[in-house]
């Protein structure tokens, strides 16, 4: 028999401003479910990312149905899980954990979330040469999504050269040799000059990490810009890119579509993505107006 009561949560750092609790709980209310979404913030708890295993066990032991996992725990959580979905295994990153019969099973809904948002928000942009800034947990997901969407080549740029090289090698194994390359941030000027678009997948621009991830003068009107950050929806990068004349995509769609897939995994029920897109636009707008 289908349950009508759920306890889920989010493990990550600095997640106080997250809209995930309201996003999930609003949709659950409309579906007549009792649904409590708790934040498990490692900054508030005063523990490091390596504590994710203990937090996971505690959640499972206290009756949670599942967890979302965010920065900086998406890769560290893997060794504490009993099984991985094929997508999470290919990515080496997990953002959703479902507890089933005492087992913890890892999934990744960032890939499908970004792909759905991109197809909806930037449907006809060129995808021959894409630069992606950031090779962490979210970066692995959006690079997979971008290549799945038909990008011919993605160049992964990260301050940690080994991390960028590792992700590029993994992408080439999965999609075929030559589909991915890697570079260090000092090469961004030449890369962006000839690129069709850039996907930004670092925390820069979040409420806790304000600013631009690279120099504004590297933006030009022939470049589309896709953002993964969604708090705020209007990051400094998007505002600057729009002023230059770039086509842009905010991180709200990815946040909604990954939540849609996570909600389905947690409950087995079909959420309404149109209502949830309206929810995030309203919630983010209220937050930004109150902060302005």
N, C-alpha and C positions, 0 to 999 in steps of 0.2 A: 504493500500500500504506500502511496506517495506521502511523504512527510509534509507537514505544513508549518514546521518550526525549524529555523536554521541559526547556527552561531558560526560566524566566519570572522576573519580578521586580516590585517595587513602588517607584515613585518618589514621594517626599513628604518632609515635614518632621516630625521628631520621631517617626518610625515604629518605633523600637526595640521598643515593647511590642506591635506589631501581631500579631494571631493569624492573619493571612492565610497566612503561610508554612505553619504547622502545619495549617491548615484544608485547603489545597490538597494538601499532601504526604500527609496521612493518607488522603484519598480516593484519590489516585493510587496509594498503596501497596496499597490494597484492590483496585484495578483492575489490579494487576500492572505498573504503569508506573514507569519511572525518571523522577523529576520533581523538579527542584531549583528552589526559589523563593527568590530573593535579595532582600534589602532594599537599596535605593539611597537613602540618607537624606541630603538636601541639608544638614541641620544638621551631620551627621558629616563630610561632604565640605567643609563651609565655603563653600558656594556659595549663591547666591540662587535663587529660583524661576525666574528667567529663563534659568537654565542647563539647563532641561528639554529644550530642543532638542538641545544637545550630548550630554546623557545618553542621549536617545532614539537618536541616531545611533550612539553608542558601543555601545549594547545591540544594535542591529540588526547592526552590523559584527562584533560578537563572537559572533553566532550565537544570540541570544535568539529564542524563538518568539513572545513577546509580553510585555506589561507591564500591570500595573495602575497607575493614576495617582490620587493622592489630594491632599488639601489641602497646599500652596496652588497646585497646578499643573494642576488640571482644565480651566481655561479657557485658560491660557497655552500648553498643549501643542498646541492646535488648529492654529495657524499652521505647525507643523512636520510635519503629517500630509499624506498623499497623497489620502486620501478619508475620508468620514464616513458612518456609517450614518444613515438618516433621523432616528432618535431623537436621536442625538448632535447632528446638525445643528439640529434643532428646539430643543434645550436650550442649545446653545452651551457644552456641557461634556462632557468625555470622561473616563471612568474605566477604560477597557480599550482597549489598543492591540494589534492582531494584526499580525505581520509576515508578509506573503504575497508571494512572488516579488519580494522586494526593496522592496515597498511597505509603508507604515505606514498601517493603517486603524483609525480611531477609532470606538469604540462607547460606549454608556452602559448599564450594567446596574444602575445605582442606581435607575432608574425602576421597572423590573420587580421589582427586589429589594424596594423599599419597598412596592410594591403587594401583592406576595405575602405579605409579613410582616404588613401591616395587615389584609388580608382574613382571615388566619389568627388574628391576635391580638386584633383589635377588630372582629369581624364585624358587629355590629348597632348600632354607635353612630350617633347623629345626625350628619349632615354638611351641615347648612344653612349654618352660619356657622363657618368655620375660620380661625384665626389661625396664621400661620407665622412663626416668628422665625428670620431668617437667609436671605439671598438670594445666597449664594455658589454654588459648584459643586454641593454636595450639596443646597442649597436649591432650585435650579432643578429638580433631578431629583424631589425629594419633592413639590414643588408640582404638577408635571405629573402625578405619580402620584396625588395626592390628588384632583385634578380628574377624572382618568380613572376613579377609584373612585366618582365621582358627587357630589362636593362641589358645592354650589350656588355658593358664593362663598368664595374664599380671600383674606384680607388679608395681604399680605407686609410684615413689619416688619424694618427693618435700620437700623443706626446710620448707614450710608452711604445717604442718601436717594436719590441717583441710581441706586444699584444696585437698591434696592427698586422704584423707578419703572420701571426698565428691565425687570426680571423681570415685573412686573405687565402692562406693555404687551405683552411677548412672549406671556404666557399668554392675554391677551385676543385677540391675533391668532390664536392656535392654537385656543382653545376657544370664542371668541365674546365680544363686548363685555359687560362687566358681571360676568364670572366672577371677575375678580381686581381687587383694589385694593391700594394701598400706604400705609404710614404710618410715622412715626418712633416710636422706643421710648417717648417720653413719652406716647403715646396708649394704651399697653398696659392701664392700669387700666380705661378705658372699654371697650376692645375685648374684654378677657377677661371682663368682667362679663356680657356678653350672648352670648359665643361658646359653641358646642357643644364645641369642643376646640382644643388647640394642638399644633402640630408644632414641635419644637425642632430646628433645623438649624444651630447654631453650634458651635464647638469647646468652649464652656464646659461643664465637667463631665468632660472628658477628664482622664486622669491628669496631663497636663502643664498643664491649665487648670482646676483645681478650682473649685468654687463653684456658685452658682445664677445662671442667666442673667437673672433678674428677681426682684423682691421676693416672698417666700413668701406674703405676705398676699393676693396677687392670685389665688392658687389657691382654687377652691371645689369642692364635691362634684359640681356639675353639669357639670364640665369633664373631658373625657378628655385625656390627655397622651401624646403619641407622641414618643419620643426617637430621635435618629439616632446619638448617641454609643453605642459598645458597649464601650469600655474606660475605666472599668469598666461592666459590665452594669447594676449598681445605681448610677446617678448620684445626686447629691444632689437633683436635680430630681425623679427618680422616687420616691426615698425620701420626700421632703416631700409630693409629690402623693398617694402612697398613704396617708400618715398623715392627710391631709385627707379622704380618701374618693373620690379620683378613680380612674376606670378608667385603666390605664396600659399602655404598650407599650414594651419596651426595644429597644435598637438591635441586639440579637443576630440577630434574624430577618432584618433588612435586610442585615446583614453576610454571613449565610449565603446568602440567595437571590441577592445580587449575585455572590457567589463561585461559586454553582452555574452562573449564566449565563456568567461569565467562564471557568470551567473548560471548559464546553461549547465556547466560542469558541476557546480555546487548543488543545483536543485533538480536538474533533469527537465526543467520547464523552459519554454521559449520566451525570452524577453522581447519587448518592443523597442527596437533600436531608434525609431523615429522619435518616440517619446523621450528616450534617454538622451538623444542629441539635443532636444529642446531643453531638457533638464540642465545639461552641462552649460549650455549657452546662458541660461537664466542664472545659474549659480555662480558661474565665473563672472558674469556681468555685474551681479550684485556685489561680489567681493571686490571687483575692481573699482566700482563706483564708491564703495564705502572707504576704500583706501585712497581715493583721489581727493 
